[in-house]
Amino acid sequence: MRPLIGIRPWGRMRVELNQRTLARSIGRCTGKAPKKPSVMLIPRSPPGCRGEVDSYYHFLFDLMLPLCRLLSRVDPAARFAIPPVGPFTSRISELFGERVAILTPDDAPPDVPRLPLVGMNPQGIAINPRWLLEFRRFVFDRYRIAEVERPDLVVLVERVPPDPYYRQRGPGIRGTSGATRRSLVNHAEVRSLIEGLVRPEFRFRNVQLEHMDFVEQIETFARAALVIGQHGAGLANAVWMRPGRGIVEFTARSPDHFKRLARLGGHRFARFDTGESHATVDLERLAAWLRREPTARKFFA
């Protein structure tokens, strides 16, 4: 796998060093007080990558992925604390149970060390594809989600107004409201076009992720053969897709977040240029593009 432009070759080393440091610290603390947190973990995006872990993309890659990897390599008796992460806080408890307590730094016992948990954002870190597969398997096992042998869904992601939590935050904080930065003005027409073009052997589903239960969201992408969506956190759900599927990104520029994620998952990837962040898609051009683009053409008549 060739590295993509922007990947920091020392990033994986920084992540591994952080994981080993935490494992050693936890190993020293566990014998003293196994029933209370050994370490207060403070999530941080990796160097050079910005974002808040209470936004979905960073929640997955800068919190859940490194936390899952850390827990797999330490004594099961070890206990952690981690600060609340907005609407996703309950997911930590669902997945990790009593191993991870939700505490603010002020509420954690004063003798519990505060240490950073360095994220694994594929935007800038050359993470190992195996880590994503192990993370996916862990989540599927915890939620008892069955693997789909032959995914057949064509999923179109629709952007809608965000959770009130994000609307109440300051406008300068990244990850607050992707729908205010990008949208498809004629999404309804795009939806009708794509649904009408899908071959009969596949099923079409338009999704509004903000209105879906987390488990339903994972199950939907586990069944997806092709995902189409505008650049944004919704495409982070590619992590739940069975390896070797397809991703189409609508974008007005060329950031590599999801191209990198697609490569890590072994997926085919293509971009459709929308020209603007708040775009009215040319339906005739989109239809012709879907029929000829190698990533998408087998799904459309």
C-alpha positions as CSV (number, residue, x, y, z in Angstrom):
1,M,0.0,0.0,0.0
2,R,1.6,3.3,-1.1
3,P,1.4,6.2,1.3
4,L,-0.9,9.1,0.4
5,I,0.2,12.7,0.3
6,G,-0.2,14.2,3.8
7,I,0.4,11.0,5.7
8,R,3.0,11.5,8.4
9,P,5.4,8.6,8.4
10,W,6.2,9.1,12.1
11,G,2.5,9.2,13.1
12,R,2.1,5.5,13.6
13,M,5.2,5.5,15.8
14,R,3.7,8.3,17.9
15,V,0.5,6.3,18.3
16,E,2.4,3.1,19.3
17,L,4.5,4.9,21.8
18,N,1.4,6.4,23.4
19,Q,-0.2,3.0,23.6
20,R,2.8,1.4,25.2
21,T,3.2,4.2,27.7
22,L,-0.4,3.9,28.7
23,A,-0.2,0.1,29.0
24,R,2.9,0.4,31.3
25,S,1.2,3.0,33.4
26,I,-2.0,1.0,33.8
27,G,0.1,-2.1,34.6
28,R,1.7,-0.3,37.5
29,C,-1.5,1.1,38.8
30,T,-3.8,-1.9,38.6
31,G,-2.4,-3.8,41.5
32,K,-2.9,-0.8,43.8
33,A,-6.5,-0.1,43.2
34,P,-8.2,-2.4,40.7
35,K,-11.7,-1.2,41.5
36,K,-11.1,2.4,40.7
37,P,-9.8,4.0,37.5
38,S,-6.1,3.5,37.0
39,V,-5.7,6.3,34.5
40,M,-7.8,9.3,33.4
41,L,-7.6,9.3,29.6
42,I,-7.7,12.6,27.8
43,P,-8.4,12.0,24.1
44,R,-6.3,14.1,21.7
45,S,-6.3,14.2,17.9
46,P,-2.9,13.1,16.5
47,P,-0.4,15.9,15.7
48,G,-1.4,17.9,12.7
49,C,-5.0,16.8,12.8
50,R,-7.7,19.0,14.1
51,G,-11.1,18.0,15.5
52,E,-13.2,17.4,18.6
53,V,-13.9,13.8,19.7
54,D,-17.6,14.6,20.3
55,S,-18.0,14.8,16.5
56,Y,-18.7,11.5,14.9
57,Y,-15.6,11.1,12.7
58,H,-13.3,12.0,15.5
59,F,-15.3,10.0,18.0
60,L,-14.6,6.9,15.9
61,F,-11.0,7.4,15.0
62,D,-9.6,9.6,17.7
63,L,-11.4,7.9,20.7
64,M,-13.0,4.6,20.0
65,L,-10.3,3.1,17.8
66,P,-7.4,3.8,20.1
67,L,-9.4,3.0,23.2
68,C,-10.4,-0.4,21.7
69,R,-6.8,-1.1,20.8
70,L,-5.6,-0.1,24.3
71,L,-8.1,-2.3,26.1
72,S,-7.1,-5.3,24.0
73,R,-3.6,-5.1,25.3
74,V,-3.9,-4.5,29.0
75,D,-5.1,-6.5,32.0
76,P,-8.9,-6.9,31.9
77,A,-9.0,-5.9,35.6
78,A,-7.7,-2.4,34.7
79,R,-10.2,0.4,35.0
80,F,-10.2,3.7,33.1
81,A,-11.9,7.1,33.2
82,I,-12.7,9.3,30.3
83,P,-14.5,12.6,30.0
84,P,-18.0,12.9,28.6
85,V,-18.1,13.2,24.8
86,G,-21.5,14.8,24.1
87,P,-24.2,12.7,22.4
88,F,-21.9,9.7,22.0
89,T,-21.1,9.2,25.7
90,S,-23.5,6.4,26.1
91,R,-21.8,4.4,23.3
92,I,-18.7,4.2,25.5
93,S,-20.6,2.6,28.3
94,E,-22.4,0.2,25.9
95,L,-19.2,-1.0,24.3
96,F,-16.8,-1.0,27.2
97,G,-19.1,-1.5,30.3
98,E,-17.5,-1.1,33.7
99,R,-14.0,-1.0,32.3
100,V,-14.5,2.7,31.4
101,A,-16.0,5.2,33.8
102,I,-17.4,8.5,32.5
103,L,-15.9,11.2,34.7
104,T,-15.0,14.8,34.2
105,P,-11.3,15.5,35.0
106,D,-12.5,17.4,38.1
107,D,-14.5,14.5,39.4
108,A,-11.7,11.9,39.0
109,P,-9.8,10.9,42.2
110,P,-6.8,13.3,42.6
111,D,-4.3,10.5,42.7
112,V,-5.4,9.1,39.3
113,P,-2.9,10.2,36.7
114,R,-4.2,12.2,33.7
115,L,-2.6,10.9,30.5
116,P,-3.3,11.6,26.8
117,L,-4.9,9.1,24.5
118,V,-3.5,9.8,21.1
119,G,-6.0,9.4,18.2
120,M,-5.7,7.3,15.0
121,N,-7.2,9.7,12.5
122,P,-6.5,8.3,9.1
123,Q,-6.5,11.8,7.7
124,G,-2.9,12.1,8.9
125,I,-1.8,8.8,10.4
126,A,-0.7,5.7,8.4
127,I,-2.7,3.3,10.6
128,N,-2.6,-0.4,10.1
129,P,-5.7,-1.7,8.2
130,R,-5.8,-4.6,10.6
131,W,-6.6,-2.2,13.4
132,L,-9.8,-1.2,11.6
133,L,-10.8,-4.8,11.0
134,E,-10.2,-5.6,14.7
135,F,-12.2,-2.6,15.8
136,R,-15.1,-3.5,13.4
137,R,-15.1,-7.1,14.7
138,F,-15.2,-5.9,18.3
139,V,-18.1,-3.5,17.7
140,F,-20.1,-6.2,15.8
141,D,-19.5,-8.7,18.6
142,R,-20.6,-6.3,21.3
143,Y,-23.8,-5.4,19.5
144,R,-24.3,-8.9,18.2
145,I,-24.4,-7.7,14.6
146,A,-24.2,-10.5,12.1
147,E,-21.8,-10.4,9.2
148,V,-23.5,-10.0,5.8
149,E,-22.0,-12.3,3.2
150,R,-23.4,-10.5,0.1
151,P,-24.2,-6.8,0.8
152,D,-26.8,-5.5,-1.6
153,L,-27.8,-2.0,-0.4
154,V,-27.1,1.2,-2.4
155,V,-27.1,3.8,0.4
156,L,-27.5,7.5,-0.2
157,V,-26.6,9.7,2.8
158,E,-28.8,12.8,3.3
159,R,-27.6,15.7,5.3
160,V,-30.1,17.1,7.8
161,P,-29.8,19.7,10.6
162,P,-27.5,18.4,13.4
163,D,-28.3,17.4,17.0
164,P,-29.2,20.5,19.1
165,Y,-26.0,19.8,21.1
166,Y,-23.9,21.0,18.1
167,R,-26.1,23.9,17.3
168,Q,-25.5,25.3,20.8
169,R,-21.7,25.3,20.4
170,G,-19.6,28.1,19.2
171,P,-19.3,28.5,15.4
172,G,-15.5,28.4,15.6
173,I,-15.4,24.8,16.9
174,R,-14.8,22.2,14.1
175,G,-17.3,19.4,13.7
176,T,-20.2,21.4,15.0
177,S,-22.5,21.3,11.9
178,G,-21.4,19.8,8.6
179,A,-24.9,20.6,7.2
180,T,-24.2,24.3,7.5
181,R,-20.9,24.0,5.5
182,R,-22.1,21.6,2.8
183,S,-25.4,20.5,1.3
184,L,-27.1,19.2,-1.8
185,V,-29.7,21.8,-2.6
186,N,-31.7,19.4,-4.8
187,H,-31.2,16.3,-2.7
188,A,-34.8,15.1,-3.3
189,E,-34.2,15.1,-7.1
190,V,-30.9,13.3,-6.6
191,R,-32.6,10.7,-4.5
192,S,-35.3,10.1,-7.1
193,L,-32.7,9.8,-9.8
194,I,-30.5,7.3,-8.0
195,E,-33.4,5.2,-6.8
196,G,-34.7,5.0,-10.4
197,L,-31.4,4.0,-11.8
198,V,-30.5,1.2,-9.3
199,R,-30.5,-2.3,-10.9
200,P,-33.2,-4.7,-9.6
201,E,-30.7,-7.0,-7.9
202,F,-29.8,-4.2,-5.5
203,R,-31.9,-2.3,-3.0
204,F,-31.9,1.4,-2.5
205,R,-32.0,3.3,0.8
206,N,-31.8,7.0,1.6
207,V,-30.6,7.6,5.2
208,Q,-30.7,10.5,7.6
209,L,-28.1,9.3,10.1
210,E,-29.0,11.9,12.7
211,H,-32.4,10.2,13.0
212,M,-31.1,6.6,13.2
213,D,-30.2,4.5,16.2
214,F,-26.5,3.8,16.4
215,V,-26.9,0.0,16.0
216,E,-29.3,0.5,13.0
217,Q,-26.7,2.8,11.5
218,I,-24.0,0.1,11.8
219,E,-26.2,-2.6,10.4
220,T,-27.2,-0.5,7.5
221,F,-23.6,0.1,6.4
222,A,-22.7,-3.5,7.0
223,R,-25.3,-4.3,4.3
224,A,-24.1,-1.6,2.0
225,A,-22.5,-2.6,-1.4
226,L,-22.2,1.1,-2.4
227,V,-22.4,4.2,-0.3
228,I,-23.0,7.7,-1.9
229,G,-22.7,10.8,0.2
230,Q,-21.4,14.3,0.4
231,H,-18.0,14.9,2.1
232,G,-18.7,14.7,5.8
233,A,-18.8,12.5,8.9
234,G,-21.5,10.2,7.5
235,L,-18.9,8.6,5.2
236,A,-16.9,7.6,8.3
237,N,-19.4,4.8,8.4
238,A,-17.4,3.1,5.7
239,V,-15.6,1.5,8.7
240,W,-18.7,-0.8,9.1
241,M,-18.7,-1.9,5.5
242,R,-17.6,-5.3,4.4
243,P,-14.2,-5.0,2.8
244,G,-14.2,-4.6,-1.0
245,R,-17.3,-2.4,-1.4
246,G,-17.7,1.0,-3.2
247,I,-17.8,4.6,-2.0
248,V,-18.8,7.6,-4.0
249,E,-18.1,11.0,-2.5
250,F,-19.8,14.2,-3.6
251,T,-17.3,17.0,-3.1
252,A,-16.3,20.5,-4.3
253,R,-12.7,20.0,-3.4
254,S,-10.3,17.1,-2.9
255,P,-9.6,16.3,0.7
256,D,-8.3,12.8,1.1
257,H,-10.0,11.7,4.4
258,F,-12.4,9.2,2.8
259,K,-10.1,8.2,0.0
260,R,-7.7,7.0,2.7
261,L,-10.4,5.3,4.7
262,A,-11.6,3.6,1.5
263,R,-8.1,2.3,0.8
264,L,-7.7,1.0,4.4
265,G,-11.0,-0.9,4.0
266,G,-10.1,-2.3,0.6
267,H,-13.0,-0.4,-1.0
268,R,-13.3,1.1,-4.5
269,F,-13.5,4.9,-4.3
270,A,-14.6,7.7,-6.7
271,R,-15.4,11.4,-6.4
272,F,-18.2,13.3,-8.2
273,D,-17.3,17.0,-8.4
274,T,-20.3,19.1,-7.3
275,G,-18.6,22.4,-8.0
276,E,-19.8,24.1,-4.8
277,S,-20.2,23.3,-1.2
278,H,-23.9,24.1,-1.3
279,A,-24.5,22.5,-4.7
280,T,-27.4,22.0,-7.1
281,V,-26.4,18.7,-8.8
282,D,-26.7,18.5,-12.6
283,L,-28.9,15.4,-12.8
284,E,-28.1,14.5,-16.4
285,R,-24.4,14.7,-15.8
286,L,-24.7,12.6,-12.6
287,A,-26.7,9.9,-14.4
288,A,-24.1,9.6,-17.2
289,W,-21.3,9.6,-14.6
290,L,-22.8,6.8,-12.5
291,R,-23.3,4.6,-15.6
292,R,-19.7,4.9,-16.7
293,E,-17.7,5.3,-13.4
294,P,-16.0,1.9,-12.6
295,T,-16.8,2.2,-8.9
296,A,-20.5,2.7,-9.5
297,R,-21.6,1.5,-12.9
298,K,-22.5,-2.1,-12.0
299,F,-25.2,-0.8,-9.7
300,F,-27.0,1.4,-12.2
301,A,-29.0,0.7,-15.4
